[in-house]
Amino acid sequence: MSEFSNYAINNIYGTLEFYNGSVIIMKDLAESPSDPDFNSLGSSEYTIAFVDEVSEIGSKAIEVLSSRLRWKIHETFKVPKLLMTTNPCLGWVRDRFVLDENLEPVVPAQYHRYVPFSVYDNPDAAFRQIYEASLNKIKDPATKARLLYGNWCFVKSNDVAAYKSFNGDKHLVSGLKEKVYDPFKPLILSFDFNVFPHMTCSVVQIDYTNKNVYFLEEILGKPKEKQNNTPQLAKAIQEKLLKEKHIGGVVITGDPAGTARSTQTEEGINNFIIIENAFKNGVLSSTVKLLSKQPPQKTRLEWINELFEGKDGWTIYIDMRCRKLTEDLIYQTTNEDGTKNKAKVTDAETGMKFEKYGHCSDTLDYVLCTFLSDSWGKYQRGGTNIPTITTSIITPNFTY
């Protein structure tokens, strides 16, 4: 903060002064009938403004604040002039910073930034619970998803959507892991090895008796944590499960392409060997169970949509905190042929292009095709199961 002279943040009163003389000036920009033109700002000048709780202020307040911003010439190329953060709200915020009247993404003015956030980014657990509970009254899944995930770019499912039968009201459950997780039963870890923007692991348990599939959580190997590679992500998951005292064993599955004889970091050793080795000692005994090849996308999507509708008596439940999986299911670009193709976006920091939300839904596909093989086989081949590869015999404690 030492490089900047002034900051403005709304809704908090007071000032903070640093040892080098830099000052954070906190202003309230909420609309006031007694000061409609915000004359209370006077002739103040600020270097940068961070605006929080945007839903409580109006467009005019932002215009006035922006007119008070002045640059230090040598820093203009470094920092944003105006940084907006908000859970999405109607009206001027959306029109100016998010989507225009044609629902096309808005390009903010130079040096302006808009940062949407999810309710799950709020560190106040009590607030999150109250907020989620209040959203349960909303029947429209699109509105609920926008308010939960802070993203206005919502695509409603239609007859050609890849996951047209996914229904947030039915399939998303708040606090699912706390309700159904059993540490004495095996966990299925489903991996996708696309390493940018992250590697993905979905954590799943299946109740074969009641025909319920539980997606308990997602674990993402992110570049910033240097976990977007198989060895480090496997190690992190192993440590996590030991800390949580999981003793029911682990079944590893995922993209069959992970059996290729090289990984991002180790030549000649495939991804599943690395993962299995990370879990082979102690209580986290593991086995690998894979499809012999990638299941055909169009056919598996047709079958999975029927599963979402209750085919063969199955019900799929997803913990609402599986944020990227949920976003991937909801925000798929819908093509006429029903494929899962998504437009690529460019990472602002690295300049690399990648598919938004990663490949989280692929981990769902692998679990369902591999572990509901009776239903999948009947659907695809008239009752003949898809062959699977198992690296070791599944012992009795892994019998579902």
Secondary structure as the mmCIF struct_conf table of DSSP 4:
data_model
#
loop_
_struct_conf.conf_type_id
_struct_conf.id
_struct_conf.beg_label_comp_id
_struct_conf.beg_label_asym_id
_struct_conf.beg_label_seq_id
_struct_conf.end_label_comp_id
_struct_conf.end_label_asym_id
_struct_conf.end_label_seq_id
TURN_TY1_P TURN_TY1_P1 SER A 2 GLU A 3
BEND BEND1 SER A 5 SER A 5
STRN STRN1 ASN A 6 ILE A 9
TURN_TY1_P TURN_TY1_P2 ASN A 10 ASN A 11
STRN STRN2 GLY A 14 GLU A 17
TURN_TY1_P TURN_TY1_P3 TYR A 19 ASN A 20
BEND BEND2 GLY A 21 GLY A 21
STRN STRN3 VAL A 23 MET A 26
TURN_TY1_P TURN_TY1_P4 PRO A 33 SER A 34
TURN_TY1_P TURN_TY1_P5 PRO A 36 ASP A 37
HELX_RH_3T_P HELX_RH_3T_P1 ASN A 39 LEU A 41
TURN_TY1_P TURN_TY1_P6 GLY A 42 SER A 43
STRN STRN4 TYR A 46 TYR A 46
BEND BEND3 THR A 47 THR A 47
STRN STRN5 ILE A 48 VAL A 51
HELX_RH_3T_P HELX_RH_3T_P2 VAL A 54 GLU A 56
BEND BEND4 ILE A 57 ILE A 57
HELX_RH_AL_P HELX_RH_AL_P1 SER A 59 SER A 67
TURN_TY1_P TURN_TY1_P7 ARG A 68 ARG A 68
STRN STRN6 LEU A 69 LEU A 69
HELX_RH_3T_P HELX_RH_3T_P3 ILE A 73 GLU A 75
TURN_TY1_P TURN_TY1_P8 THR A 76 LYS A 78
BEND BEND5 VAL A 79 VAL A 79
BEND BEND6 LYS A 81 LYS A 81
STRN STRN7 LEU A 82 THR A 86
BEND BEND7 ASN A 87 ASN A 87
TURN_TY1_P TURN_TY1_P9 LEU A 90 GLY A 91
HELX_RH_AL_P HELX_RH_AL_P2 TRP A 92 VAL A 93
HELX_RH_PI_P HELX_RH_PI_P1 ARG A 94 VAL A 98
STRN STRN8 LEU A 99 LEU A 99
TURN_TY1_P TURN_TY1_P10 GLU A 101 ASN A 102
BEND BEND8 LEU A 103 LEU A 103
HELX_LH_PP_P HELX_LH_PP_P1 GLU A 104 GLU A 104
STRN STRN9 PRO A 105 PRO A 105
HELX_LH_PP_P HELX_LH_PP_P2 VAL A 106 VAL A 106
HELX_LH_PP_P HELX_LH_PP_P3 PRO A 108 ALA A 109
TURN_TY1_P TURN_TY1_P11 GLN A 110 TYR A 111
STRN STRN10 HIS A 112 PRO A 116
HELX_RH_3T_P HELX_RH_3T_P4 VAL A 119 ASP A 121
BEND BEND9 PRO A 123 PRO A 123
HELX_RH_AL_P HELX_RH_AL_P3 ALA A 125 LEU A 135
TURN_TY1_P TURN_TY1_P12 ASN A 136 LYS A 137
HELX_RH_AL_P HELX_RH_AL_P4 PRO A 141 TYR A 149
TURN_TY1_P TURN_TY1_P13 GLY A 150 GLY A 150
TURN_TY1_P TURN_TY1_P14 ASP A 159 VAL A 160
TURN_TY1_P TURN_TY1_P15 ALA A 162 SER A 165
HELX_RH_AL_P HELX_RH_AL_P5 GLY A 168 HIS A 171
STRN STRN11 LEU A 172 VAL A 173
TURN_TY1_P TURN_TY1_P16 SER A 174 GLY A 175
HELX_RH_AL_P HELX_RH_AL_P6 LEU A 176 VAL A 180
TURN_TY1_P TURN_TY1_P17 PRO A 183 PHE A 184
BEND BEND10 LYS A 185 LYS A 185
HELX_LH_PP_P HELX_LH_PP_P4 PRO A 186 PRO A 186
STRN STRN12 LEU A 187 ASP A 192
BEND BEND11 PHE A 196 PRO A 197
STRN STRN13 MET A 199 ASP A 207
TURN_TY1_P TURN_TY1_P18 TYR A 208 LYS A 211
STRN STRN14 ASN A 212 GLY A 221
HELX_RH_3T_P HELX_RH_3T_P5 PRO A 223 GLU A 225
TURN_TY1_P TURN_TY1_P19 LYS A 226 LYS A 226
BEND BEND12 ASN A 229 ASN A 229
HELX_RH_AL_P HELX_RH_AL_P7 THR A 230 LYS A 243
TURN_TY1_P TURN_TY1_P20 GLU A 244 LYS A 245
BEND BEND13 GLY A 248 GLY A 248
STRN STRN15 VAL A 250 GLY A 254
HELX_RH_3T_P HELX_RH_3T_P6 PRO A 256 THR A 259
BEND BEND14 ALA A 260 ARG A 261
STRN STRN16 SER A 262 SER A 262
BEND BEND15 GLN A 264 THR A 265
STRN STRN17 GLU A 267 GLU A 267
TURN_TY1_P TURN_TY1_P21 GLY A 268 GLY A 268
HELX_RH_AL_P HELX_RH_AL_P8 ASN A 271 PHE A 279
BEND BEND16 LYS A 280 ASN A 281
TURN_TY1_P TURN_TY1_P22 GLY A 282 VAL A 283
STRN STRN18 SER A 286 LEU A 291
BEND BEND17 SER A 292 LYS A 293
HELX_LH_PP_P HELX_LH_PP_P5 GLN A 294 PRO A 296
HELX_RH_AL_P HELX_RH_AL_P9 GLN A 297 PHE A 308
TURN_TY1_P TURN_TY1_P23 GLU A 309 GLY A 310
HELX_RH_3T_P HELX_RH_3T_P7 LYS A 311 GLY A 313
STRN STRN19 THR A 315 ASP A 319
TURN_TY1_P TURN_TY1_P24 MET A 320 ARG A 321
HELX_RH_AL_P HELX_RH_AL_P10 ARG A 323 ILE A 330
BEND BEND18 TYR A 331 TYR A 331
HELX_LH_PP_P HELX_LH_PP_P6 GLN A 332 THR A 334
TURN_TY1_P TURN_TY1_P25 GLU A 336 ASP A 337
STRN STRN20 LYS A 344 THR A 346
TURN_TY1_P TURN_TY1_P26 ALA A 348 THR A 350
STRN STRN21 LYS A 353 GLU A 355
TURN_TY1_P TURN_TY1_P27 LYS A 356 HIS A 359
HELX_RH_AL_P HELX_RH_AL_P11 CYS A 360 PHE A 371
BEND BEND19 LEU A 372 LEU A 372
HELX_RH_AL_P HELX_RH_AL_P12 SER A 373 ARG A 381
TURN_TY1_P TURN_TY1_P28 GLY A 382 GLY A 383
HELX_LH_PP_P HELX_LH_PP_P7 THR A 384 PRO A 387
STRN STRN22 THR A 388 THR A 390
BEND BEND20 THR A 391 SER A 392
HELX_RH_3T_P HELX_RH_3T_P8 PRO A 396 PHE A 398
#
